[in-house]
Amino acid sequence: MVGALVVAFFVFAGIYADIRWYDQLGFLEVLTTEWITRIVLFFVGFIAMALPVWLSIQIAYRTRPVYAKLNSQLDRYQEIFEPLRRLAMYGIPAVLGIFAGVSTASRWDSVLAWLNRTPFGSVDPQFGFDIGFYVFELPFYRSVVGFASAVVLLSGLLVIATNYLYGAIRVSGREVVISKAARIQIAITAGLYLLLQAVSIWFDQYATVTETGSLITGASYTDVFATIPGRQILSVIAAVVAILFFITAILGRWRLPLVGAVLLIVSSLLIGSLYPWVVQRFQVDPSARALEAPYIERNIDETRDAFGVADIEEIPYEAETDAEPGALRSDAATTASIRLMDPAVISPAFRQLEQFRQYYQFPEMLDVDRYEIDGQSQDTVVAIRDLNLEGLNDAQTWFNSHLVYTHGYGLVAAAGNQRSSDGQPVFLESGIPSSGTLPEFEPRVYFGENSPDYSIVGAPEGASPIELDYPAGGEGEPQQTTFTGDGGPVLDNVFTKLVYALKFQSEQIFLSDQVSNESQILYDRNPIERVQKVAPYLTLDSDTYPSVVDGRLVWIVDGYTLSDQYPYSNKVSYSEAISDSESVQQPLAFDEVNYIRNSVKATVDAYDGKVTLYAWDTEDPILETWQKVFPNAIEPISEMSGELMSHVRYPADLFKMQRAVLGRYHVTDPVTFYSREDAWTTPLDPTQSAATSFLQPPYYLTMQMPGQEAPTYSIYSTFIPEARGSASRNVLRGYLAVDSDAGATDGERAEGYGKLRLLSLPEDDNVPGPGQVQNTFNSDPTVSQSLNLLKQGQSDVINGNLLTVPVGGGLLYVQPVYVQSTGETSYPLLQKVLVAFGDEIAFQDTLDEALNVLFGGDSGAAAGDEEVEPTTPGEGETGGEGEAPPTTEDTELQSLLNRARQAIEDKQQALQDGDWVAYGAADAELAEIISELIVLAEDGASSTDTPSTEAPSTEEPSNG
């Protein structure tokens, strides 16, 4: 009894702690609704299983023959069983009931969804039912029928066993003698079971529109003309045989129901299996493309609807491959925003430059966000300076780990398109205390991705603070602080302290004199885990990112509603679709999905852990259903501030799912789809080793797609032809981008947000894909020679993300190149930039220089890594479609000077290499450029119009 009481108290402690946690966060409704539903369903499942089984056993026992003649073996069985009879008659139903109750309770979410179901407003093309019937109702009905079938089957088996044990069923040679009472009970049980099977088979015909076949998901030609009619017939046969068993219970003749059962089995083989096979093999296969076309069209339409890509704008894109001078003039704003800081590479730079103490850390993968700086939108690479208790080493005592080192400090942000003269990031927000160009915010991070498992914070008014706020520089004293928010359950009495001491297996919580009645305990601090606990009906995006919003540092989390029951929609492996070189996901329990919506945007306050859920997709029926279940859990979109709106983005995991679907479902013609002649796939990440098969991740960039009036914050990915063994080619076939800018208006989403655009490249124009471009970079002799020079000594060369940007009428590839020494405290420095356009490449110190070299000495636009602000072309500077921009003396002068600078560098390089042929060619090129400069100067002197801008400096670069 003492042991049972101890176990019970531990269980109660866990329940009590959960109640305190949810209540403090304001989501107690979620916990109580789930618990009440689970408890009710447990008892429903327990009674629905235990009661029929108990009644069946009792009826069989009470109607047993009194004077049955038993053989010696049965006599021995009865002698053994009789002392345990009462225990078995109650124990067996109870045990089965417990298992049934646990299984039923685990389906609490599907039951609540069925009770609060919301129509989709559209119907399936085969049966004409609302989509909600398949998403909410059909799975529930089939599970109820399956549960009832299990109850009846187990009851029937126990009835047969009981009757046999007590002589109601006797086997004598080839003769089976069954008593009247046993006959009635067995016949009725068999009839009920077959009646349930008839209902189950009838429901199975509807399931054909959600089942995955060899060609598509949904009912194909064979399903419509053979499988569905066959299941209807089998359902009727099963119902007729069930009636025959009921008749047998009255008349006592077994011949008809047994013959009917045999006919049912034979019919299931002939009608359910053989006939569909014959139709498929001899009717469909010879003419599959024509016969399956209507059903492929259904699959295409429903798949595009279910994954939210039906309204995608497809744009034919005749990508230019010739790098003409001035080609980027009309894309100056996009060019100035090209991100050179790779969030997957520069984390060591953040650690070395901004970590400050060993007990801080930055994540390996940084995040991308944007802020308005001086009236201009600036893409930034951001990260939280979080705690790392492992850095305390032998000072990692309980007191330090849970009372002193309680929070991280500050957000570090670097400009995405800039670097310092030596290749370091240019920080827009940095330091301790935090300072920079971002709006002021509360810098303390009590809730982060790497926060300790629990911290105890808060103190009585007037008490000396013991939490380390941040370290002071130089000889100053470290700053102390005390948490003043409402971030966790209050340890306001002895009982609560005891509960949490048991929960975290730490007696110090109960014994420490620093734990007062005003103390709060903070736990479950990871933003994604917190949102998942308060919204268990959501699947969350694998990445959360921090933003400064309304003076607070908040984590933004995207939540999805998923289903695998959308009729005719193709099923996609969620974990496989979102895995790439930046994140490899393990398969989920609910992995094969064919419907997804970004239904919720959630925020988690980094200081007090407050979780707020906002209804983002207000037209999602699944979200509407859960809003009925938890009416107070989700805020309307109107409650979102404009500053929060400016930081939410189109989520990456949703985009990855959509690109996985569009690889094949960009094709809307059933005949072409059947042939798979235009199937695409996402290219492998070219920066990874050849031994890996990681997909290239999508990237966030501010850019202007064809069809847009101005650059917007976007996420993009590319497509190459679907792999077909050695015949696969790494050439671009498509470029997918979506507008990720939600605007900055309170409670109002920007009209263009979520607009998908797909650039379709002509098949006869082999625009190189990322793999080809990376191979060209790696094999180019000039690039290889420069990289070898960078690798001299104790240095490594790291290729950053290979970006693809639609500018200049074509596709520009940009790849930052970092150099990192092999020392323990080293970090990567951006030293070079590789660019490619068509078959041309350039490799320079800055993006601006590389673009000018690539585009004949003058790209027409300034890149962000030069101290040149991008300017919008004035009226008349940009011609119409197909017109070349006008040339003036100053742009010609700039172009000639850039060519001269490159010629001088080529001449010096040739001199160092001893390549006299190249030296002579560079010298001749320089002489020709000087002649052209003289002519331009003479023309300028004789002209009455003098350029109003000064020419850039012509100082030759130093060669050391």
N, C-alpha and C positions, 0 to 999 in steps of 0.2 A: 504493500500500500504506500509506503514511503517513496519507493521508486516510481510508482505511478503518479504520485503527487508531484514529484520533482519534474517528471516528464511533462505533466500537465502545466506546471508553472512555466517551464521553458516555452511551451507552445503559446501559452497566454502572453508571455513577455513579447514574443514575436508579433502576435496579433495587436497587442497594445501599442507597440512601437510603430507598426504600420498605421494605426489609427491616428497617432500623434503626428506622424510625418505628413499624411494626406490632409489632415485637418489644418496644420500649420500652412500648407501650400494652398489651401482653398479648394482642393479637389476631393474632399471626403465623399462626395456624391458618387464619384467614379468607383471608389473602393467598396462602399456599401451596396451599390447597385450590383456590382460583380459578385460580391459575397452572397447577397440575398438570392440572386439568380442561381448561383452554384448550389446553395443549400437546398433551395426548392427543387431544382433539377435532380439533385442527389436523392431526395426522398421520392420524387416521382419515378426515377429509374429504379430505386430500390423496391418500391411497392409494385411497380409494373412488372418486375421480374420475380420478386420473392413470392408475391401473393398467388399468381397463377401456378407457379411451380409447387407451392405448398398445397394449394387446392387440388391439383392433379394427383399429388402423392396421397393426400388424405382420401380422396374419392377412390383411388385404386385400392388403398388399404382397407377402407371401410366396406367396400363391395366385394372383397375377396371371398372365395368359396370357403364355407365353414368346414366342410368334410372332404376337402380335396385330397386325392391320393397322390402323395409325393414320392418320388424315388429317393433312394438313400442319400444321393449327393445333395439334393435340395434340402433334405432334412438336416444335413450337416451345416449347410449354408445358413439355414434359419437359426440353428443353435448358436452360431457365431454372431449373426446379425441382431438377434432379438434383444440382447442387453444394450445394444447401441441404437435400437430402432427410434426411440424418442429423440435422441440427440441428432440422428441423421435426418429425421423428418422435419426438424426445425433448423438444423445446422446447414444442410445443403441449400435450402432456399435462401437462408441468411447470407451465406458466402456468395452465392450467385448474385444476390441482390446488391451486396456491397460492390462487387465488380461492375455490375450494371450501373449502379449509382455513380461511381467514380467516372465511368465512361460517359454517362449522360451529362454530368456536371462539367466535363471538359468542353462541351459544346454550347456553353452559355452564350457565346457571342453569336453563333448562328441562330439560336432560339430568339435572342433579343432582336436580331436583324429581321427575322421572319415576323415577329410580333409588330414591328414598327416599319415594315417595308414601305418603300416609296416607288411608285411606277417610274419607269424610264421615259415613257412617252413615245417610244418607238417599238415596233414589233419585229419579230424574226420573219424571214422570208419563206419559211417552210410551213409552219403551223399557224402563224398569225398571232401568237401570244406576245404580250408585252415582255420586253427584255427582263424586267424585274421578276417575272415568273421563273426564269432560269437562274437568275442570280440569287434570289432570296427564297423562293417557294419550292422549286423542284428538289434542290439538295435537302431541304428540311423534310419534305414528304418522303423521299427515298430513304432517309435515315430512320424515320419513324417506322416505315414498312420493314426495313432491315432489322430494327430492334424487335418489333413484334414477331417477325419470323424466327428470330433467335429464341425468344421466349417460348413460342409454340413448339419449336423443334426440341429444345431442352425438356420441356414438359412432356412431350411425346416419348422421348427416350426414357425418362424416369418412370412414366406410366407403364411402358413395356417391361422395364426392369422390375418394378414392384409387382406387377401381375404375374410375371414369370416366377419370381421368388416365392409368391404365396399360392401358386398353383392355378391361377386364372388362365394362364396360357401353358398348355402342356404339349410337348412334342413326343409323339410315339411313332417311331419309325419314320414313315413318310407322311404321317398324319399330324396336323396341327389342330388342337382343340382349344377354342377360345370361349370363355364364359360370356353370357349375354351382357353383363355389366362391363366387362373388359372390351367386348366388341363395340358397344355403344361409345365408350370413352375414346377408344383408339380411332374409330371411324370419324367421330366429330373432330378430334385433334388433327387427323390427317386432312379432313375437309377444310378446316380453318387454315392449315398450312398452305394447301394448294390455292385457296382463295387469296391468301396474301401474295403467293407467287404470281397469280393472275394480275393483281394490282401492280406488282413490281415489274412484270414484263410490260404492262401497259405504259408505265412510266419510262421504261427503257427506250421506247420509241422516241420520246421527246429528247432523251439524252443523246441521240445521234447527232444533233446539231451542235453539241459541245465536245464530242469525242474527236480525237485526232486520228485520221486515217493515213493511208500511205501517200496520199497526194495533198490533201488539205485538212484543216480542222472544220468539221461540219458534215452534214449529210451530202454525199456525192450521188451520182446517178444510181449506183447499185443500192445505196442506202434508201433512196427515195422509192425505187421501183421493186426492191426485193426485201431489204432488211426491215423497213418500217411496216409494210403490209404483212410480212412474216411474223413480226412481233405482235401485231394486232390479232392475227389468227391464233397464235400460240396462247395469247392471253385469254381468248374466248374458250379454247380447248381446256386450259387449266381451270377456268371457272366451271365448265361443264363437268369435268372429272371431280371437282370439289363437291358439286351437287350430287354426283353418284355416291360419294362417300357418305354424305348426309342421308341419302336414301338407304344405304347399307346399315346405318345406325338404327333405322326403323325396321327394315325388312330382314336384315341379317344375311343378305347374299353378297358375297365378296367378288363374284366373278366379274360383274360389270365394272366396278371401280378399279380392280386390278388390271383388267384389259385396257381400261381407259388410261391408267397410269403408264402402261407400256406404250400405248399409242402416243401419249404425250411425249415420252422420251424419243420415240422414233420420229415424231413430227418435229421435235426440236432439232434433231440431226438433219432431217431433210429440208425443212422449211427455214430453220434458223441458220444452218451452216452450208449445206450442199447447194441449195438453190441460189443464194447470193454468190457463191463461188462460181457456179455455172454462168450466171449473168455477167459477172466480172470478166471471166476468162474468155467467153465466146461471143459476148456482145459488146462489152465496153472496151476491152483491151485493143481489139482491131480498129476501133474508131474513137479512141479515148479523147483526142483533142476536140472533136466536134461534140461528143456527148457530154463531156465534163465542162464545157465552156460556161453554161449558165451557172453551174455550182461554183466554178472558180471565180466567176464574177461576183457571186454572193460573198465568197470568202475575202476577195479583195476589198469590197465595199465595207464589210463589217469589221475587218481588221483595221482598216484606216480610221474608221469611226472610233473603235475601241481604244486605239492608241493615240487618238487626238491628232492625226496627221491628214485627215480628210481635206482640210482647207489649205494644204500646203501650196505655195505659189511656185510653180515650176518655170524656170527661166532658161531658155536656150542660151548658151554662152559660148560664143566663138572666141575662145581664148587666144589672144595674141601671143606670139612666141618671139617676136623681134623686139629687142630693147632699143627703142628709138629715143633720142634726146628729148627731154621735156615731157616724157610720157606720164609722169606722176603729178603733173601740175594740177589737174582737176581732183587729185586724191591727196592734197597736201595735209588735210586734217587727219586722215587715216594714217598716212605715213608718219606723222608726228606722234602718233599714239602707239606705234608698234612696240610691244613689250619685249625688252631685252633681258630683264631680270627673270630668270627661271625659278619659280617657287620650289621646284624639285631639286635644285642644285645649290641655292645660296643660303640654305639654313646654317651651314658652318660659319658663314660670314656674319649672320645675325648672332650666333653664339659667341664668336670671338670679339665682336665689336660692341654687343649690347647685353651680354649675359651678366657681366660685372662680378657675380659671386657664384661659387660652386653649387649653391643651393637653388639656383635658378636654371631654367632650361627653355629651349624652344623646340617645337616639333620638327621632325625630319621633313615633313611636307608642309610648306607654308601655304597661305591662302591668297586669293586675288580678290580685291574689292575696288571700289572707286570712290573718290571724294571730289568735291568742288573746291578747287584751289584757285584763288584770284579770278573767280568767275568762269574758270574752265574745268571741265571734267577731267580728272587725272586718275588713270589706272594705277593701282598700288598693290604691292606685295606686303601682306600684313601677318603678324603673329603676336600671340600673347606671351609675355614673359611669365612662365608658370613655375611652380615649385618643383624641386627635385630633392626629396629628402635623402636620397642615396648619396648626395653630395656632402652630407654632414659627416659621413664616415663614422668614427667612434663617438661622435657627439649626438648620434641618433638615439637619444634616450626617449622615454615615453613623454616626459615633460616637454622636451624640445619639439618632438614630432607632432604633438597634439595640442599644445598650449602656446608655444612660441612661434613656430614656423607654421602659420595657418593660411597664408594666402600668397599668390603671385602678385606682380606689380607691373601694370602698364601695358600699353599696346605699342608695338614698334611697327612703323610703316615706312616703306621705301618706294620711291617713284619707280614705276614699272619700265619707263622708257628712258631713264637717265642712269649715268654712272659717273663716278668721280674720275679725276685724271689718271689715277692709278688702278681703276677698275672696280673700286668698292661701290656698294649701293649708295645712293643719295637718299638719306633718311629725311622723311617729312615729319615724323614723330619719333622721338627717341629719348634716351636718358632716364635717369632717376634723380629727382622727380621728372615726370614726363613733360616734355616741351616740344613745340613744333608748330606746324601750320594747321593741324586738325583742330576742330572745336574742343573747348575744355570739357573734361569728363572725369568721372570718378574712376581712378586708376586701379583700385585694389580688386584683385581677382580671387574671390573666395570659392568660386564655382568655375572650374576649368576642366579641360580634357585630362589633365594629369594631377589634379588635386589629391591630397591624402585621403585615405579611406574615411577618416572622420577627424574633425577638429572641434575643440571646445572653446567657444569664444564668448565675449561679453563679460561684464563685471559690474558690481554695485557702483553707484554713482560716487565719485570721489576716490575710488580705488586707483592705485598706480597701475598703468597699463603694462602688460607683459608680452603682448604680441609684437613681434618684429614687423615694423611697417616697411622700412626700406633701409639699406645700409647707407651710411653717410660717407662721402668721399674724403680723401685726405686723412686728417687726424680728428675729424668730427665724430661725435658719438652717434651710434645707430639710433634711428627714430623708432619710437614705440607707438602703438595705437591700441584701441579697443573697439571691437566691432559694435556698431550701433544700430544695425538693421534688424529685420525680422527674417532670419534665414533658416531657422531650424527649430525643432521642439525645445522647449524650455525645461531645464532640469530643476524644477521648482520644488521638489520634495524628495524625501528619501526613497520612496517607492519608485519614482521615475528614474532616479540615479541607479537603483538596483536593476531595473529593467534593462537599461542601456549597458550596464556593466556585464550583464548576462549576454546581451546581444553581441557585443564586441569582445567578449571573453577577456575583459580587463577589469580587475579589481580597483585599479587606480581611479577609474571614473567615480567609484563609490567612496574611496578613501581620501583622495586628494583634497587639501584645504583650499586649493585654487578653484575648485568647482563649487560655485555658489548657487543660490536659488535664482540668480539672474543669468546664469550661464545658459548658452544655447549649444546644442550639439548639431554640427553640420555633417551630413553624410549623403550618399547617393548624389554626388556632386558633378558627375559628368553630364554635360548638357543633353546629349542624346539619350542617356539612360533616364534622366529626369522626365523628358518629354514622353519617352516610351511608357513610363510608369503611369503617367496621368492620361495617356491616350493609347491604351493597349490595342485599339482597333486600327491604328495607323501603322504603316511600314515607313520607316524613316530613311532619309537620304544618308548615305554612308559618310558624308562630309558635312561638318558644321563649320561656320566661320564667324569671327568676331567683327563687330562694327561699333563705331561710336554713334549712338542714336539719342538725341534729346538729352545730352549731358551724361548719359550712362553708357557703360561698356556692356553690350549684349551679344549673346550668341544667337545666330539665326539658323533655324533648323527647318528643313522641308519635310512635310509629311505626305504620304501617298495612301490612297485607297486602292486596293487591288481586288481582282476577281479572276477566277479561272473558268467561269461559267458563262461567259459572253458568247452567244451563239454565232457560229461561223467565223469567229476571230481566231487567228493563228496563235498558238501558245508559244511563249518564249521563256527560256530559262532566265530568271531574274538575276541570279548570281553570276551566270556566265556572261550575260549582256553587259553588266556594269563592271566587270573585271577588266583591267588594263594594266599598263606598266606602272601606274601610280598607286593602284590598289587592287589586290587580289581578294575576292570575296569567297567565303565558304558557302556551299549550297545551303539554302534555307529550308525550313520545314515546309513552307509555302512557296515553292520555287517556280513552278510552271504557271505563268499568269498570261491572261489574254485581255486584260483591261487594266488601265492605270490612269489615275488623275492626280495631279498635284493639288490636293484638296485643302491642305492646311499649311499656313506659315506659322511657325512658332518662334518665340523668343525666350531666352533664358538670361536673366540679369546676372552678370558676372559678380556683382557685389552681394546681393541678398538671395540669389537663386530663384527669384520669382519666375514662374512659367506662365506665359500668355499664349493662347491658341487663337488664331484668326482664321475664319472661314474664307479661303482664297477662291476656290472654285465653287461658287454658290449654285451652280447648275448640276452638280454631281449628286445623283440620287443616293449613292451609298453614304456620302457625307450627310445628306438630309436625313437619312435613316438614323445615323448615330446622333445627330442633333436632337432627334426625338427621344432617344434613349437617355442622353445626358444634356438636357436643355440649358444648363447653366455653365457648361464646360468651355464652350467655344464662343469667342467674341465675333461680332460681325466685322466685315472688312472696313466698314465706316469708322471703326475705332483706331485704325492704323494711321499714325502720323505721317506727314509728308516726308519727314527725315527718314523714318523707317522705310517708307516706300522707295526712297532713293537708294537704299542698300539691298533690298531683296533682289533676287536674281532668278533667272530661269534655272531650275536645278539640274545638276550634271547627270544624276542617275536617270531621271526621266528622259533627258536628251539621249543618253546612251541606249535606252530601251527603244526610243523612236528611230535612231539611226540603225539599230539592229533590224527593225521591221522594214524600214525603207530600203534596205539593201536589196530586197526582192519586191516589196510592195510599192516601189515607185512606179512599177509597171502596172498600168490599169487595163491593158488589153489582155483578155483571157488566153488568146492563142499564143501571144508572146510570153506570157507568164508560164504557160504550160511547157514551152520549149526551153525556158531558163536561158534564153540566148542573151539576155541583157541583165543578168543578175550581178549585183555588186556586193562588195564586202569592205569592212573597215581595214585599212592597211596596218601591218605590224609597226610597232614603234621602231623607226630606223636607228634611234640612238642606243637601243639595247643590243646585246650580243646576238649573233646569228643563231645561237643554240636555244634562245628563248622564243616563245610565241605569244608575247604580250601585245595586245592591241595598242595602237597609238591613242592616247587619251584625247578628249576634246579640250579646247583651250578657250578661255575668256579673253576677248579683245574688244577694243573700241574700234569699229570700222564701219564703212559704208558699203552695203551690198547694192548691186544693181536693183533698181526699183525703190531705193530709199533716197530721201531728199537730203539727209544729213547723217553723219556717223552716229552710231548708237552702240551702247555696251551690248556685246553679243557673245554667244558661244557657238563654236563651229566644229565641223569634222569633215573629213574627205572620204571619198569612195574610190576603189579600184575594182577591176573586174573580179568576180568571184573566183577563188582559186580552183584550178583544174589541173592539179599535178604540175608537171614540168612545163605545161603550156601556159601557165599563169603569167601575166605581164603586170608590172607595177607602173601602170599609166593611169592618169586621173580620168574618171568617168563622171564624177559628181562632186559637188561641194555644198554641204548642208550647213545652214546657219539659222539661228533664231534670235529675234530681238529680245534681249534680256533686261531691258530698261523699263521699269514699272512706273517711271515718272517721279514726281516729288510733290504731288497734291494730296492733301489729307483725305484718306478714305476713298480715293479714286485711282484706279489703275489706268495707266497710259493705254491709249487705244491700240498702239502698235505692239504692246507687250505680247510675247508668245507667238508672233507671226513667224512661221517657218518659210524659208526660201531655199529652194534647191536649184543650184546651177547645174544644168546638164551639158556636158561637154561633148562635142561631136566625136563619133567613134573613129572617123578617118583622120583625126588630128591627135597624134600621140603626145599629149602634154605629159611630161614626166611626173610620176607620182613621188611621194616622199622617199620611198626606197631607192628609186633611181637617182633622185637628187642627192641623197646622202652618199650613195656610191660614187657619184660624180665628184662630190666634195672630197671624199676620201682618196680617190684615185688621181686627182688632178696633180701634176708634178709640182706646180708652183705652190699650191696649198700644202702638199706633203712636205716640201722643203721648209716652208715657214713653220709648220707644226713641229718638224724635227728640231728646228732651232729653239722653239719654245720648250721642247722636252729636254733640252740639254740641262745637265746638272740634276738636282733632286726635285724635278717638277713633273706633274702629270697634266695632260690636256683633257678637258672635259667638254664634250659637246652638249650644249643646252638644247631645249626643246626646239624642234624644227617647225616653225610657224608657216602657215600658208595664208596669204592675204590677197584678195581679189582687187588689184589696183592696176592702173595703166592699161585697162582692157584685157589683161591677162591675169596670171597667177604668180605672185612674187613669193619666193621662199626666203625666209630669214632665220638664221641660226647663230645665236651667240656662242662664242668659244671662250671657255674659262681656263685659266692656268692656276694650278694649286701645287705648292711645294709638298713634299712628302713628310714634313715634320708633323708632330702631334698637334701643335697649335695652329696649323695652317688653315687657310680657308680660300675658296676659289675667288679669283679676280677676273673680271671681264676684260679681256685683252684684244680680242679680234671679233669681227662679225663676218659671217659668210652669207652671201645673198646669191640667188639664182632667179633668172627669168628666161623661160624657154630653155635653150641650150647654153646660154651665157651665164657665167658665174663671176663673182668678184670677192676678194678677201682683203679687208682693210681694217684699220684700227677702230674706226667708228662706222656706224650704220650710214651716216650722212656721206662719208667718203666712199663707202662701198656702193651706195646707190648712184652716186655721180659717176664712178668708174663704170658701173654696169650699164648706165644709160648714156653712154657716149660723152661723158664729161659733165653732163647737166641733167639730173633726174627731173628737175622742175619743181622739187619740193624739198623742204628741210626736215630731217629726221629729229627725233626728240633727244638724241644724245649729243647734239650740238647746241650751243647757246644761241639758238635762232628760234624765235617764236613762230610757229606756223601761222601763216596769214591766209585769209580767205581770198581767192583771186577776185580782183575787182571786175567791174562790169566791162565786158569787151575783151578781157584777157583770155577767157576760155571760149573757144569756138564751139559751134554746134557739132552734132555727131558727124564724125568723119573729117572734121576740119582740123588742121594743125594750128597750134597756138602761135600767135605772132611773135616774131623775134625782134628784140631791141638791142641797142649797142651794149647795155650793161649786162644782159644775159649772155650775149656772145662773148663779151670780155670774161665773164665768170667761167664759161665753158672752156675758153682757150687757156685760162690760167689753171684750171683744174687739169686739163690735158698736159700742160707744161709741167705741173707738179708731178704727175704720174710719170712723165717721160724722164724727169730728173731722177726719180726713185728707181726707175728701170735701168737707167744708165749707171747709177751707183751700184745697184745690185749686180749688174753684169760685170762691172769692174771687180767687185769682190769675188765673183765666181770665176773670173778669168775667161768669160765667154765673150770673145771679141766680136763675133758675128752679131750677138744681141746688143753689144755696146755700140756698134756702128749703126744698127737699125734705130736704136733709141736716140743716138746723136742726130741722125737724119730727121727723125720725127720732131725733135726739139728745134732744129733749124727751120723746119717748115712752119711750126707753130709761131716762132718768132717773126717770120715773114708775115704771117697772117695778122699778128698783133700790130706790126708796123702799118699795114694797110688799114686796119681798123682805126688806129690812132690818127692817120692822115684823114680818113673819112670823117672822123669825129671833129677834127679841127676845122675842116671846111664847112661843117654843118652849122646851121643857125640854131638848132635845138641841142642843148647840152643836157645830158642825163642828170637828173636831180639827185641821184644817189652816188655815193663814193664807191669806187671799186674796192673789192676786198684786198687785203694785204697780199703782196706777191712775194713775201719773204720765203726763201727756199727752206724746206725742213732741214733741221740739223741732222747730220749723219754721225755726230759724236766724234 
